Amino acid sequence: MINYNGYGATLDDLHFDPVELYKKLSGIANPFTLQDDKSSVFYTLQAGYKKDYESVTDIQAHVNNDICEVYVLPCEAWARRISGVYGNELANTNPSKAHAVLTLNADGTYLVSVRAPLENRAGADEICTQFATGGGRKAAAGINKLPVDQVDEFISVLSKYYA
């Protein structure tokens, strides 16, 4: 849940300012005590996660073939919060496919999160670095600002890489 609170374009996207969350958690010796207090940050984050997850599961795949799945999310705070966690879940659910989650940025470009197939944890970095603001690791990489007119090219590169 703490990791989930780290996804967002601005502090306003988050359920808690990370500094404030750290202050709330730093004095807790046993994290399981958070479950005993129904007013704790654990339950706030859990409720937020559930609501965001319900929103993302309504989104249909933009591309879904034997090689990859690509999802496009709107420019909304819930989408920015859930995108990374959702990309990981997609990869775990279908380990033979590559996955990409594109989240619309306020400037009209896309923030792209790529997960290589879990059965072949390589190539995400090579795919993303083909685009101006791309980078990352072999198993998980991203593009900060993919122009709309490059979305089809990105999907083609992703599909061809793992074909």
C-alpha positions in Angstrom: 0.0 0.0 0.0 2.8 2.4 0.7 4.3 1.9 -2.8 0.9 2.6 -4.3 0.9 6.0 -2.6 4.1 6.9 -4.6 2.5 6.9 -8.0 1.2 10.3 -9.3 2.2 13.3 -11.4 1.9 15.7 -8.4 1.5 15.5 -4.7 -2.2 16.3 -5.2 -2.6 12.9 -6.9 -1.5 11.1 -3.8 -3.6 10.1 -0.8 -0.8 11.3 1.5 2.2 13.6 1.0 5.2 11.2 1.3 6.8 13.3 4.0 3.6 13.2 6.1 3.2 9.5 5.5 6.8 8.9 6.6 6.1 10.8 9.8 3.0 8.8 10.5 4.8 5.5 9.9 8.3 6.1 11.2 7.5 5.6 14.9 5.6 2.4 14.4 7.7 -0.6 15.6 5.3 -3.3 14.2 3.5 -2.4 11.0 0.8 -5.0 11.7 -0.5 -2.7 14.4 -1.9 -0.5 11.6 -4.5 -3.2 10.9 -5.7 -2.9 14.5 -6.5 0.8 14.1 -9.4 1.3 11.6 -8.5 5.0 11.3 -4.9 4.3 10.3 -3.2 5.2 7.0 -3.4 1.5 6.0 -7.2 1.6 5.7 -7.2 5.0 3.9 -4.7 3.6 1.4 -6.6 0.3 1.1 -9.9 2.1 0.4 -8.3 4.4 -2.2 -6.6 1.4 -3.9 -9.9 -0.5 -4.1 -11.7 2.5 -5.6 -8.9 3.1 -8.1 -8.8 -0.6 -9.0 -12.5 -0.7 -9.7 -12.0 2.2 -12.1 -9.1 0.6 -14.0 -10.9 -2.8 -14.4 -13.6 -1.0 -16.4 -10.9 -0.1 -19.1 -10.8 -2.5 -22.0 -7.5 -3.4 -23.7 -6.6 -1.1 -26.6 -4.5 -4.0 -28.0 -4.8 -7.6 -26.9 -3.0 -10.2 -29.0 -0.8 -13.2 -28.5 2.2 -11.0 -27.9 1.1 -8.1 -25.8 -1.6 -6.2 -24.1 -1.8 -2.4 -24.2 -4.1 -0.3 -22.0 -4.8 3.4 -22.3 -5.9 5.3 -19.2 -7.3 8.8 -18.9 -5.7 11.9 -17.5 -7.1 11.3 -14.0 -5.5 11.1 -10.6 -6.8 7.6 -10.0 -5.2 6.4 -13.3 -1.9 7.9 -12.4 -2.0 6.2 -8.9 -2.9 2.8 -10.2 -0.9 2.6 -13.4 2.3 1.0 -12.0 0.6 -1.4 -9.7 -1.8 -2.4 -12.5 1.1 -3.0 -15.0 2.6 -5.4 -12.5 -0.6 -7.2 -12.0 -1.2 -7.6 -15.7 2.3 -9.1 -16.0 1.7 -11.5 -13.2 -1.7 -12.5 -14.6 -0.4 -13.2 -18.1 3.4 -13.9 -17.8 3.9 -14.9 -21.5 2.9 -11.4 -22.8 4.4 -8.0 -22.7 2.3 -5.3 -21.1 2.1 -1.5 -21.6 0.0 1.0 -19.7 -0.3 4.4 -21.3 -1.7 7.2 -19.1 -2.6 10.5 -20.7 -0.6 13.4 -19.4 -2.0 16.9 -18.9 0.0 18.1 -21.9 -1.6 15.5 -24.3 1.4 13.1 -24.3 1.4 9.7 -22.7 3.3 8.3 -19.7 4.1 4.8 -20.7 4.9 1.9 -18.4 6.2 -1.3 -20.0 6.6 -4.7 -18.4 8.5 -7.4 -20.3 6.9 -10.8 -20.3 7.8 -12.5 -17.0 8.8 -15.6 -19.0 11.4 -13.3 -20.8 12.4 -10.5 -18.4 14.3 -8.5 -21.0 13.8 -5.9 -23.7 11.6 -3.3 -22.0 14.6 -0.9 -21.8 15.5 -1.4 -25.4 11.9 -0.7 -26.5 11.5 2.4 -24.4 14.9 4.0 -25.3 13.9 4.1 -28.9 11.7 7.0 -27.9 13.0 10.4 -26.8 12.0 10.3 -23.1 12.3 6.6 -22.6 14.5 4.6 -20.3 14.5 1.9 -17.6 15.4 -1.6 -16.7 15.4 -4.8 -18.8 12.2 -6.1 -17.2 10.4 -2.8 -16.6 10.8 0.5 -18.3 8.9 3.5 -19.4 8.5 6.6 -21.5 7.8 9.9 -19.8 6.2 11.8 -22.7 5.2 9.7 -25.7 3.5 12.0 -28.4 0.1 10.8 -29.5 1.3 10.5 -33.1 3.9 7.9 -31.9 1.5 5.6 -30.1 1.0 3.3 -33.1 4.8 3.2 -33.7 5.3 2.3 -30.0 2.8 -0.6 -30.2 4.5 -1.8 -33.4 7.9 -1.7 -31.7 6.6 -3.5 -28.7 4.9 -6.2 -30.8 7.8 -6.8 -33.1 10.3 -7.0 -30.3 8.5 -10.0 -28.7 7.2 -11.6 -31.8 
